[in-house]
Amino acid sequence: MARLRRGSNDKKFWEKSMAKKGCAGLGGGDGRRGKSRGDRGSSQAGAGPTVAQGRSAPEVLAPHLKNPAAGSRSEIESLLARERELTTKLRGELAELLFFYLATKLGFILSKPYGDSQRYDFVLDNGRTLYRIQVKCTTHLVENNLYHLNAHRRVNGKAIAYTLDEVDFFAAYVIPDDSWFIIPLRDVLGCTSLMFRAKDDGRPHIYDRYRGAWDLLKEPAGLVIL
């Protein structure tokens, strides 16, 4: 194993040493990086374009847009779909982290199931009752100043509503408004999508009563606000 030298050239020496082993650099320097797991497929048998670490979809797509022969339409569409999927997934993960923080701050105890095979994201303990929580989020503003939220799961491409055997509450986060809606599933049973009025709109809406309704999670049976 190479010994790290002392002095002003430590970083450059270390990057060169790590580059020989196929490892990522420390940032800066000559910009050379080893291949991450997500990049390995691009070197196999002329595989299509992939999103390289640290590069956005437009940067990766640029050569293909200038020279269509460099990549087929299906490859480009696949790349764009992958980019959207990663963005949506990351947004959902950040919403889950925020829910965990806020709920814990309010005194609830949360547990997360191992893996992602369950229909719920968290088990919330209010000291008397356990609730299964499905966290959803949206940035999708549609007509009439309403935010659209997908409140379903997909099976073979078909939208399937959650059931009471799977989830007790939706915790829906409207990101641009920084608004949480705490909704008992039984109040929206059978719905595959929900609409929320923008916070600064002023007009009443059916789900306004669930905005910031964290106290519903303290009720012994998830009682509905009347």
C-alpha positions as CSV (number, residue, x, y, z in Angstrom):
1,M,0.0,0.0,0.0
2,A,1.3,3.4,-0.9
3,R,2.5,5.5,2.0
4,L,1.0,9.0,2.2
5,R,3.8,11.6,1.9
6,R,4.0,14.7,4.0
7,G,4.1,18.2,2.5
8,S,2.2,20.3,0.0
9,N,1.8,17.6,-2.6
10,D,0.1,15.1,-0.2
11,K,-3.3,15.5,-1.8
12,K,-2.0,15.2,-5.4
13,F,0.0,12.1,-4.5
14,W,-2.9,10.5,-2.8
15,E,-5.3,11.1,-5.7
16,K,-2.7,9.6,-8.2
17,S,-2.3,6.6,-5.9
18,M,-6.0,6.1,-5.5
19,A,-6.7,6.6,-9.3
20,K,-4.4,3.6,-10.0
21,K,-6.7,1.5,-7.8
22,G,-9.9,2.7,-9.5
23,C,-11.1,4.7,-6.5
24,A,-12.8,8.1,-6.6
25,G,-10.6,11.2,-6.0
26,L,-10.9,13.5,-3.0
27,G,-12.5,16.3,-5.1
28,G,-10.7,18.9,-7.1
29,G,-7.2,17.9,-8.3
30,D,-7.1,16.6,-11.9
31,G,-10.8,15.5,-11.7
32,R,-10.1,11.8,-12.4
33,R,-12.5,9.4,-10.8
34,G,-12.8,5.7,-10.5
35,K,-16.0,3.9,-11.5
36,S,-18.8,3.7,-9.0
37,R,-21.3,0.9,-9.1
38,G,-23.7,3.0,-11.1
39,D,-21.1,3.6,-13.8
40,R,-19.9,0.1,-14.3
41,G,-22.6,-0.9,-16.8
42,S,-21.5,1.8,-19.3
43,S,-18.2,-0.1,-20.1
44,Q,-19.9,-3.4,-20.9
45,A,-20.5,-4.4,-24.5
46,G,-21.4,-1.0,-25.8
47,A,-24.0,-0.3,-23.2
48,G,-26.2,2.8,-23.6
49,P,-25.6,6.1,-21.8
50,T,-25.8,6.3,-18.0
51,V,-25.8,9.1,-15.6
52,A,-22.2,9.4,-14.4
53,Q,-21.5,10.3,-10.8
54,G,-21.7,14.1,-10.4
55,R,-23.2,14.8,-13.8
56,S,-26.7,15.9,-14.6
57,A,-28.9,14.4,-17.3
58,P,-28.5,17.4,-19.6
59,E,-24.7,17.0,-19.4
60,V,-24.8,13.3,-20.2
61,L,-27.4,13.9,-23.0
62,A,-25.5,16.7,-24.7
63,P,-23.4,14.6,-27.1
64,H,-26.4,12.5,-28.0
65,L,-28.6,15.5,-28.8
66,K,-25.8,17.0,-31.0
67,N,-25.2,13.6,-32.7
68,P,-28.3,11.4,-32.7
69,A,-26.2,8.5,-34.0
70,A,-24.4,8.5,-30.6
71,G,-27.4,7.0,-28.9
72,S,-30.8,5.7,-29.9
73,R,-34.1,7.4,-29.0
74,S,-34.9,4.5,-26.6
75,E,-31.6,4.9,-24.8
76,I,-32.2,8.7,-24.3
77,E,-35.8,8.1,-23.2
78,S,-34.5,5.4,-20.8
79,L,-31.9,7.8,-19.4
80,L,-34.5,10.6,-18.8
81,A,-36.9,8.2,-17.2
82,R,-34.1,7.0,-14.9
83,E,-33.2,10.6,-14.0
84,R,-36.9,11.3,-13.1
85,E,-37.1,8.2,-11.0
86,L,-34.0,9.0,-9.0
87,T,-35.3,12.6,-8.4
88,T,-38.7,11.3,-7.3
89,K,-37.1,8.7,-5.0
90,L,-34.7,11.2,-3.4
91,R,-37.6,13.6,-2.8
92,G,-39.6,10.9,-1.1
93,E,-36.6,9.9,1.1
94,L,-36.1,13.5,2.2
95,A,-39.8,13.8,3.0
96,E,-39.5,10.7,5.2
97,L,-36.5,12.1,7.0
98,L,-38.4,15.3,7.7
99,F,-41.5,13.5,8.9
100,F,-39.3,11.4,11.3
101,Y,-37.7,14.6,12.6
102,L,-41.0,16.5,13.2
103,A,-42.9,13.5,14.7
104,T,-40.0,12.8,17.0
105,K,-39.9,16.4,18.0
106,L,-43.6,16.2,18.9
107,G,-42.9,13.3,21.3
108,F,-43.9,10.4,19.1
109,I,-41.8,7.2,19.0
110,L,-41.1,6.0,15.4
111,S,-39.9,2.7,14.0
112,K,-39.1,1.9,10.4
113,P,-39.6,-1.6,9.0
114,Y,-36.5,-3.3,7.6
115,G,-36.4,-3.1,3.8
116,D,-39.2,-1.7,1.7
117,S,-41.6,-4.6,1.3
118,Q,-44.3,-3.1,3.6
119,R,-47.0,-0.7,2.4
120,Y,-46.2,1.7,5.2
121,D,-43.0,3.8,5.9
122,F,-43.2,4.1,9.7
123,V,-44.8,2.7,12.8
124,L,-45.7,5.5,15.1
125,D,-46.2,4.9,18.8
126,N,-48.2,7.6,20.6
127,G,-47.9,5.9,24.0
128,R,-51.2,4.1,23.7
129,T,-51.6,3.1,20.0
130,L,-49.4,2.0,17.1
131,Y,-50.2,3.5,13.7
132,R,-48.8,2.6,10.3
133,I,-47.8,5.7,8.4
134,Q,-47.4,6.1,4.7
135,V,-45.5,9.3,3.8
136,K,-46.3,11.0,0.5
137,C,-45.0,14.2,-1.0
138,T,-45.7,16.4,-4.0
139,T,-44.5,19.5,-5.9
140,H,-47.1,19.1,-8.7
141,L,-49.2,22.3,-9.0
142,V,-52.2,21.9,-11.3
143,E,-55.0,24.2,-12.4
144,N,-57.2,26.0,-9.8
145,N,-54.1,26.4,-7.5
146,L,-54.3,22.8,-6.3
147,Y,-51.4,20.4,-5.6
148,H,-51.9,16.9,-6.9
149,L,-50.6,14.0,-4.8
150,N,-50.4,10.4,-5.9
151,A,-52.0,8.4,-3.0
152,H,-51.6,4.9,-4.4
153,R,-49.2,2.1,-5.1
154,R,-48.7,0.4,-8.5
155,V,-49.1,-3.2,-9.5
156,N,-48.2,-4.1,-13.1
157,G,-48.5,-0.4,-13.9
158,K,-52.0,0.0,-12.4
159,A,-52.8,2.4,-9.6
160,I,-54.1,0.6,-6.6
161,A,-55.6,2.4,-3.6
162,Y,-54.3,1.5,-0.1
163,T,-56.5,-0.5,2.2
164,L,-57.0,-0.4,6.0
165,D,-55.1,-3.7,6.2
166,E,-52.0,-1.9,4.9
167,V,-52.0,1.7,6.2
168,D,-53.7,3.8,9.0
169,F,-52.6,7.3,8.1
170,F,-51.2,9.3,5.2
171,A,-48.7,12.0,6.1
172,A,-48.8,14.1,2.9
173,Y,-46.2,16.8,2.4
174,V,-46.7,19.6,-0.1
175,I,-43.1,20.7,-0.5
176,P,-43.5,24.2,-2.1
177,D,-46.0,25.2,0.7
178,D,-44.0,23.4,3.5
179,S,-47.4,22.0,4.6
180,W,-48.1,18.6,6.2
181,F,-51.5,17.0,5.9
182,I,-52.2,14.2,8.4
183,I,-55.1,12.2,7.0
184,P,-56.7,9.0,8.4
185,L,-56.8,6.5,5.5
186,R,-60.4,5.6,6.4
187,D,-61.4,9.2,5.5
188,V,-60.0,8.9,1.9
189,L,-60.6,5.1,1.4
190,G,-60.5,4.1,-2.2
191,C,-58.9,7.3,-3.4
192,T,-55.8,7.0,-5.6
193,S,-55.0,10.7,-5.7
194,L,-55.6,13.7,-3.5
195,M,-55.7,17.5,-4.1
196,F,-54.6,20.1,-1.7
197,R,-55.2,23.9,-2.0
198,A,-52.2,26.1,-2.0
199,K,-51.6,27.6,1.5
200,D,-51.8,31.3,0.3
201,D,-54.9,30.7,-1.8
202,G,-57.5,31.6,0.9
203,R,-60.4,29.6,-0.6
204,P,-61.7,26.7,1.5
205,H,-61.0,23.2,0.5
206,I,-62.1,19.7,1.7
207,Y,-58.7,18.8,3.1
208,D,-57.9,22.0,4.9
209,R,-58.9,20.5,8.2
210,Y,-56.0,18.0,7.9
211,R,-53.4,20.7,7.4
212,G,-51.0,20.4,10.3
213,A,-53.4,18.0,12.1
214,W,-50.6,16.2,14.1
215,D,-53.0,15.9,17.0
216,L,-54.9,13.2,15.1
217,L,-51.9,10.9,15.7
218,K,-52.5,11.4,19.5
219,E,-56.1,10.1,19.4
220,P,-56.6,6.6,20.6
221,A,-58.4,5.6,17.5
222,G,-57.3,8.2,14.9
223,L,-60.5,10.2,15.4
224,V,-61.6,12.5,12.6
225,I,-61.7,16.2,13.1
226,L,-65.3,17.4,12.7
